[in-house]
Amino acid sequence: MSRNYVLTMAAAAALFAGGATASAAPVEAAEPRVAATTADCQYPADVLDLTNWYEGLPIGEDEDPKDVMQPELATYGIDPWFTATDDCTGVQFRAAVNGVTTSGSSYPRSELREMDGSDKASWSSTEGTHTMVINEAITHVPEGRPNVVAGQIHDADDDVSVFRLEGTKLYITSPDDSHHKLVTSDYQLGTKFEAKFVVSGGEIKAYYNGQLQTTQTQDFDGAYFKAGAYTQANCENADPCADDNYGEVKIYGLTVSHS
């Protein structure tokens, strides 16, 4: 039985409106947003359908960052870490180098984690076909270590393949992280692009702007998709150690399907 769900843009016509955008100035934040940025959207869920996701944030207690599940996620946002863009065409994900991390990672994140209703999504690379398409832009990288992951496949233990920016070089990584496929060596911050993963028959196919980049063979279980900003820097390897040193991704549309 096929299962499909779609996260759509608030304004599809703006999907590939050209040009780089300047990153937003850092904003001090401690409480969820309660005021709308415009009359059209107040929360990220007003822009994207977040029914089958939860949001992991770079705030909370040490090694216990805040996760926002449904139904709370439907009316939740926190500026600047997880908020609708001012024009209501996308959602901003930001993680500072001094952010709270999980016990299994030394890097902070503001990411959506795939769900299957009230259960965490968990699928196999050898059964069915699993697809995620992200229309997005990486809009800021941290000083000192300008690396950000902007979408990934994760299995029961670790990331399997990711779209990863290192400075101006955008890569797709392999399941064992031994090989990086260079997608472009001159990525400009704010440039919108389409990232796509298709997993079927023990293969991962990764596409950039509709063009196949890699085909990787890997059997894995307990898999799920993630989308957002996973900053690959912390206070040990990046300076300054402050809220205004961060990675940021803006997502304008997502499609996830399983069949």
N, C-alpha and C positions, 0 to 999 in steps of 0.2 A: 504494500500500500504506500503510495507516495505521500510525502509530507513536504509542504512548501510554505515559506513565509517570506515577506518582502519588507525591507526598510526603504521607504521612498523619500525623495527630496520634497521639501515644502514647495519648491518652485522648480520643476524639472527643466524649464527653459533656460535656467541659469547654470545648468550642469557643467558646461565647458566654456563659460564666459572667461575670456582669456586674461592673461596677465598675472604677475605675481602680486601678492598682497603683503602688506607690512604686518608684522606680528603685533598683537595687542600689547599695550603696556601692562605690566604686572599689577594686579589688584589684590589688596589685602582682603582675605576672606576667612570667615570662621563659621558662618551659618549658611544653610541652603538659601537659594534665591527665593524671594517672595514677590518681586516686582517684575513685570514684563519688560523686555528690552524694546519691544515694539507692540503695537496692538495685535499683531498676528501670532506671536509665539511668546510663551513664558518659560517653558521648560524644554529640554531636549526631546522629550516624548511628543511635543507638539510639532516637531520637525521630522523625526524618525519614528517608525513603529518599533518600539522596544519590547514588544510582548514576549519575545523569546530570547531575551538577553538579561544579564545583570551587569551592573557597572562596578568595577573595582577602582578605588580611588587612592591617591598618594597621601592620604590623611588618616589619622587615627592613632592607635597605640603602637608602640614599637613591635614590629613583626606581626602586627594585627591590624592591617589597613582596613578602612571602612568599605564594605560591600553593600550595595543598594540593590535589593531584590524587588521583584514585583509583589504586591501592587504599589509599594512606596515609590518605585522608579517612575511611575506614570506622572507624578507631580513633584519630581525632585530635580534640582540643579544646584550647582555650587560654583560660583564665579571666583577664580578663572579656570578651575580644574575640569569642569564638566558643565557646559552651558551652550545654549543656542547662540548662533552668530547674530550680530545686530540686524542683518538683513533677512534672517529667518530662512536662509537657504541651506544651512548646514549646522553641524554641532562641533564645538571646539573641545578637544581633549588636551590637557596640559599636565605634565608631571615635572616638578622641579627636582634638581639633583639632591636636595636635602629632604625629599619626600619619604614617607613611610613605605617600607618594602615588606613583602611577604617573607616568611621564614625560609622559603625555597629560592629566593632571589636577592641579590644585592642591589638591584636596580628598581626605581620607582615606576609606577605606571598609572595611567588613566585609561582603562580599556574596558570594552564590552566583552563579556564571556558568553558564549552560546549556551542557550538553555533549550530544553524540550518540554515546554509547558512548565510545570513546577519542578521538574527534574533537570539535573545537569545533562546537557547533550553528551552522548558517548557513542561513537560509531567506529566502524572498521574500514580500513583502506581496501579490504578485499571483498566487501559486500556492499552493493549498491553504488550509486554515484552521488558525490557530495561536492557542491559548488558554492563558492563565495565570490562575489564581485563587489569591490569597493571603489567608489568614485571619491577621490580624496586629494588633499594637498598637504605636504609637510611644510609647516609655516615657520618653525623656529627650531634651532638646535642649540644644545648647551655649549657654553664656552669651556675650553679645556679638553673636552672629548665630544665632538659634535656628531654623535651617533644616536639614531632614533629608529626603532622598529615601528612600522605603520600598518601591520596586518600579519597574521600568522596562523598556521595550523599547529595545534598542540596535541600530543597524545597523552597517555596516562602518566607519563613520566617527565617529558620535556618538550620543548618546541621541536617541530619536525622540519618546517620550512617557513621562512619569513621574508617580507620585503623590508630591507634594512638600508638606511641612509648613513653613510660615513663621510662627513664633509659634503662634497658635491657628488660623491659616487653612490649610486643606487644599485643595490645588489639583491639577488634572490639566493638564499642559502640552501644548502643541501641538508637532508635528514641528519647526517652525522656531523654537520658543520665543518666538513673538511674541504668543501668547495663552495666558492662564492661565484655566482654568475653575474658579471657586470652588465647591468641593464643600460645605464648611461653614466658617463664620467662627468657630466656637466649639468646636474640637476640644480635648478634655481628654486630657492625657497618660495613657496606660494603657487608653484605650477601645478595645476590639476592634472591628475592622471588616473587611469583605470588599472587596478590590480585585480587579478583573477586567479583563483585556484580551482582546479577540477581534480578530484580524487576518485579513481575507479580502477578495479582490477589490479590493485597493488601498485598503481602508478599515480604520481603527482605531476600534473601538468600546470605550469605557471605561465601566465600571460601578462604582458604589459601593453596597454593601449591596443588590445586586440591581437597582438602578435605573440605567438608561442615563443617562450624563452628557454624553458627547460622541461625535460621529461625525466623524472626520477623514479626508480623502482624501490619501493619500501613497503613492507608489511607492518602494520601497527594497529593497535586497538585503543579504546578509550579516548577517541579523538574528538576534538571540537575546534571551532573557529574562534579567533579573537580579532578585534578591530579597535584601533584607537592609538594612543601614544604610549609606547613603552620605551622610556628614556634609558639609553645604555650608558649612563654616567651617574656617578654619585660623588659624595664629598671626599672620597679617597682618591679619585682620579680627575676631578674637575674643580675648577676655581672660577668664581667665588662659590662658596657653599651657602646659597641663599635662594629665596623664593623666586628672584628674578633671573635665575640661571636655570633654564628649563628646555625640555623638548615639547613640541606642540604639533598636533595634527588636526586638520579640519576635515570632517567627513560630510559629503554632500548627498550620498546615496549608497545603499547596501542592498544586495540581494543574496539570500542564502536559500538553497534548495537541496532536498534529499529525495532520492527516488530509488 
